[in-house]
Amino acid sequence: MFRGFGGALLGALVWSPGILIVVTLALYLFPVGAFGPDSPLRALAVAFHQGPAIYALLIVAIALVVFALVAHTSGTPEHANAQNYMDLSTRMERLSKLAEAFPTGAISDPTIAAAVTEIRAHLSGLQILLRSGQTSATDTRWIAATGYIEAYRRLMRAEEAYIEASPDTNYAVRVGLHDWLRLKGSGLKDEDTLIKKLLNALRVLSPANAEALGVSESQTKGDQTTQGPLKPLTPDAARADLREIDFAINEFRNDRYSGIVRARNKLGLTTVVFGLVAFALLSFAIAVLPAPESGQSNPILVGLALYLVGALTGLFGQLRIDVQADTAIDDYGLSIVRIAQTPLSSGLAAVLGVVIVKLAADTNVKLTEVFDLGSNPNGLLVAAALGLSPQVVIGRLTQQADKYKADLKKSAAGDGKADTSDKAAD
């Protein structure tokens, strides 16, 4: 019951600090004077105005729990990332159909027998992993995307084993040709050596395809690897080489996807921290700053204006980055988390920046004067300028993820301009 509840709650936490700030401001600005002195709503409005942070925490906490209960299935494998789930299910079903051709009794060839056993074990584990009934209420693997990384790893091990176990040699040849496309220009370690080993294996299994790739028997005999000259292979050894090459490429790509997921999760945690700090500062300002006198500006509203200016500046900066970003690679929601953190971090940097700049110019200045556009007219300009500053820090968190995406694009089959067959190639 309520399987995936923990995942749904975790997914909503990224947005909760921003919602918490908005609710706090709404309660603080709730119009007390709009209700008569005997109205029960007036007493409620007064309570909200006097303790907005506490009521906001209570309201948002209840809302998060209710949302997670209602949308608990969003934390299950089939809903957390429906595209990945469908791709995994399709490939698993296809491989299961192929594996049905294996005899149920003992297999005489020990290499094939070991590969068949491995395929069945990985498929069985994958079926259990993806089964919705196996998702507990506290399972957060699918929202965190680590479950999909593990599922793809299991599936790839089964597909690699099928290269040796397949009764159809053409399957191994097709995998080899596809891996040749993925290797060319991939930047994979020992790329040249792997390509030579792959072509040497193809020459044994399919001389015509090796010739089509510009490799003749005389050429491959003269090729060298870091371990010495390439030796003539048996068909079984050629398949084993193709399996090892496929494993190397798959691990390279899977490690990159794992890196993207780690960067996304770290950025999500950073987003929550930024939001909670902003909420704490807002609560402190509401508790400490005095109510504005007649004719004075409300420092909370001025702070909100500075925050919004910084947030908008940060969003424009993020928009510029997103326009240049490559969207062909599945980043497991990294770009969405970037959007969620931008207004929080940029707005917070703008407000704190205005305070620091003003205090640096005059150490005797009062806090109420900082949040007064009459005595601090340059506040909006400072907020706009400093709204972009968090992107430098956040950019370092996502820079490695962008490099991973570039590696994935280079190691995809085809011209690297699209990644539609990416998972199928993994």
N, C-alpha and C positions, 0 to 999 in steps of 0.2 A: 504494500500500500504506500502511496506517495513516493514511489521509486523516482529517483532523480531530484528529490526535494533539495538536497544539499547543493547539487549542481546549479539548479535554478536560482537558489539564494546567492550562490557565489557569483553567478553571472550578473545579477542585479546589483551587487555591491559596487561595481564600477561606477554606476550612475547615481548611487545613493548619496554621496557627499554633495553633489550639485543640487539634488532635490532637497537635501537637508538645509542648505543655505537658502534656497528659494522659499521653503516653508517657514523658516525662521524669520525672514524679512517680511513675509506676508502676515505672519502673526503679530510681529512688532508694529507693522503699519496698519493693523486692523482698525478701522475707524470707530474709536470709542464714542465720539460725540454724535454718531449717527443714530444712537439709540437713546430712548428716554431714560430718566433716572430710575424708574421702577421696572424697566425691562430686564428680564433674565439674561438677554443677550448682551446687555451692557456689562453685567458682572463677568460674563464669559470673555468679553472683549478686553476688560481691564486685566483679567488674569493672563490672557494671551500677551498683552502689552508688557506686563511686568515680568513674565518668565517665558519669553518666546522660545529660548533654546531648549528648555526642558520639555515643553509641550511638543516642539518640533521633533525632538529625539523620540518621544513616545509615539507620535503619529507616524513617522517614517518607519520606525521599527515594526509597528503593527502592519503597516502597508507592505513592507518587505516580506514578512511572514505570510500574509494573505496571498500576495503575488506568487510566492514560491509554492504555496499549497495548490493554488489554482493552476499554475503553469508548471507543475512539477515534472511533467513529461519532457520539458525542454532540456532537462539534464540527462536524458537517456540517449543512447548512441544514434538512434534513428532520427532524433530531432535536434540534437545539439549542433550537428553539421550534417544536414540531410544529403548534401552532395557527396561527401566522403562516404557516408553510410551506403548510399546506392552504388557507388563505385566499388566499394569493398564487397558488397553483397553480389554484384554482378560478376566480378572476377572470381570470387569464391565459388559461386554456382557453376561458372564455366569450368574451373579447374576440377570441381567435384565430378562433373560430367565426364571429363577426360579421364579422371582416375577410376571411373567405373569400368573402364576397359581392362584394368589390371586383373589378373586371375586371383581368385580368393584363396587358393591353396598356396603351397610353397613355391617360391620362385627360384629356379636353379642358379641364375646369375647372382652372386652375392652383392655386387655393386647395385644392380637394379633393385634387389630385394631391400637393401638398406635405404635407397632413395624412395621407394614406395612406402616403406614404414615411416619415413620422415614426412612425406607428403600427408599421409593420413593423420599423423600426430598433429601437425601444424593446422590442418583443416579442422580437426576436432577441437583444438584449442581456440581457433578463431571463431568457430560457431558458438562456443560457450561464451567467449568474450563479447560477441555482438548480440547475444540473446538478451532481450529486454528484461526478462525475468531475473537475470543475474545482476541487474543494477539495483543497488540498495538505496535507501533513503539518504545515506550519507556519502554516496559515491559522487566525487567531483571530477573524475578522470576525463569525462567527455566534454564538459564545459572548459576544462583546462587544456583540452586537446591532446593530453598525453596518452589517452586511450586509443586515439586514432593512430598515433605514431607507433604504438605497440602493435596494433592490428595490422598496419601495413608491413611492419617488420616480419610478422608471422606469415603473412600472405606471400611476401617476396621470397622467404626461405622455401616455402612450398613450391612456388613457381620455378625457383632455381633448381630444386631437386628434380622437377619434372623434365628438365633439359636432359638429364642422364637417364631418367626412367621412361621417357616417351618411346613408344614403339615406332613412331614416325620420325625418321631422321630429318625430314623437312622442318619440323618444329624447331629443332636445335639450330638449323640453318637460318630460319626466320629471326630467331632471337639474336643470332650472331650478326646478321645484317642490321638489325635495329640497334644493337649495341655499338656497331661501327659508327652509325649516325650519331649516337649519343657521345661517343668518345671524341670525335673530331672536334678540336677546339674547345674541349671541356675544361681544360686546365687541371684535370685530374692528375694526381701524383703518378709518375711512371706512365704517363699517357702513351708515349711512343712505344714503350715496351709492351703495354697491353694491346695496342693496335697490331703490332707485329705478331704477338701470340694469337690474337683473334684471326688474323688473316691466314696464319699457318694452319689453324684448326679448320677454317673454311676451305682451304685448299684440299684437305683430306675428305671433308664431308660433301663438298660441292665445288669441284674445280671450276665449273662454269661461272658461279657467282664470284669466286675469288678472282678469276680472270676479268670479270666485269668491273671489279674494283681496282683493276690495274696491277694485279699480282700474278705472276707466273710461277711455275714450279722452280725455275732457275733462280728467280729473284728471292723467293722465300728460303731457298737453301743457303743463300749467301747472307741472309739477315743475321744480325747480332742482337743479343739482349744483354742486360747487365750480368746475366749468369753464363754468357757464352753463346755459341751458335745455336739456332733453333734446330731441334732434332725432328726427324720424321715421326709422325704420330700414328697410332692406331685409331680407328673410329671411336673406341671407348675413351681413349686419352684425349681425343679432340673434344668430345662432349664434356669431359671433366674440365678442360681448359675453358671452354665457353661458359660453364657454370661458374668457375672462379672469377672470370671477367665480369659476368653479370652480377655476381655478388659484390665485387669491388665498386661497380657503378651504383648499384642500389644502396650500398652503405654510404657512399659519398652523398647521394641525394637525400637519403633518410636522415643523415646527420645534419644536413642543411635545414631540413624541415624541423628537426628537433631544436636547432638553434633559433629558428623563427618563433617557435612556440615558447621557448624560454624567454626570449626578448619580449614577446607579447605579455606573458605572465608577470615579468618584472615591471613592465610599464604599467600594467594594471594595478599592481601593488603601489607603484609610485603615484598613480592617479588618486587612489584612495587616501594615501598619506597627505598629498597636496590638499585634497578636499577637506580632510579633517582638520588640518592646520588652518585653512581659511575659515572653517566653521568655528574653530576655537577663538580665532582673532575677532570674528564678528560677535561672538557671544561676549567676549571680554569688552569690546567697544560698547556694546549695548549696556553692559553692567557699569562701566566706568564713566563714559562720557555723559555729561549732564544734559538734561533736556534743553533744547534751544529756547532762548528768550524771544520775545516778540521782535520781529524784524531780522532775526538771525537765521542763517541757513542751518538745516539739520545736518550734523556731521555724519550721521549714518547714511543719509541720502547722498551726501557728497562722496563719501567712501564708496558707495554703490556706483556712482557715476564714474569714479576713477577705475573701479574694478571692471566695469563694462567697457570702458575705453581700452584698457589693457587686454581684455578678453577678445574684443573685436580685432585689435591689432594682431594678436596672436593667431586668430582664426584666418585672417588674410594671409599671414605668413605661412600657415599650414596649407592653405589653399594653393599657394604658389608651389609648395613642395609636392602636393598631391597631383597637380597638373602634370608635373614632370615625372611622377612615379610610374613604374611599370605595374599595371593591374592584371597582367596575364598570369601571374603566379599566385596560387592560393596562399595567403599569408595568415590563415586561421584567425582572422579578425584583428590583426595587428593595426591595420589602418583605422578601424573603428575605435580602438582604444586610444589611438593618437588623437582622434577627434574629441573623444571624451575628456582627455587630460588637458587639451590646449586651453580652453577657457578658464579652467581651474588654476593651472600653473601661471598663465599669462596675467590673469586678473590679480592673483596673489602677488606676483612680482611687481605689478604696477602700483598697487597700494603700498607695499613695503618700500618700494623704490621712492615714491613721493615722500614718505616719512623720512627716509634716510637722507635724501637730498636736502630736504628742508632743515633737518637737524644739523647737517654738515655745514649749511650756510649760517645757521644761527642756533647755537646750543641752548639759548634761553627761550626759544619759541615754545608756546603752549600747544598741546595736542589739538585743542579745538581750533587753533589758528591754522594748523596744517590742513585740517579738513574744512576749510573755509575758502571758497574760490575768490572771495573779495580780498583777503590778505595773502592768498597763495594763488595768484592767477595763472601761474605757469604749471600748476599741478596737472592739468589735463595733457599738456605737451609732454611732461615727464612721464606720465602714465602711458601715453602712446609709444614713446621711445622705448620704455622698459618692458612693454608687453611682448616684445620679440625675444627678450633675453633668455627665457626658459628653453626656447627652441635649441639654443646652443647646448645646454645640458642634456635635454631630452634627445637631441640629435645623436649624442654619443651613445645613448642606450639603444638606438635603432640603427646606428650606422652599420654595425655588424650584421644585423638582420637584412639590411639592404644588400650587403655583400653576398649573403647567403642566397638571396633572390637572384642576384646576377649569376652566381654559380649554377643555380638550378636552370636558369634560362640557357646558359651556355651548354649544359649537359643534357638538354632536351633534344629529341630527334627532330629533324627538320631544320628550318632556317632560324629557329630561336625567336621568332616573332610571335609565336602563339604557343600555348601550353595545354591545348585541349586534350591531347593524348598523354599528358604528363603522368597521371596516375597509372594509366594502362602501361606506360613504359617503365614505370618503377619496378 
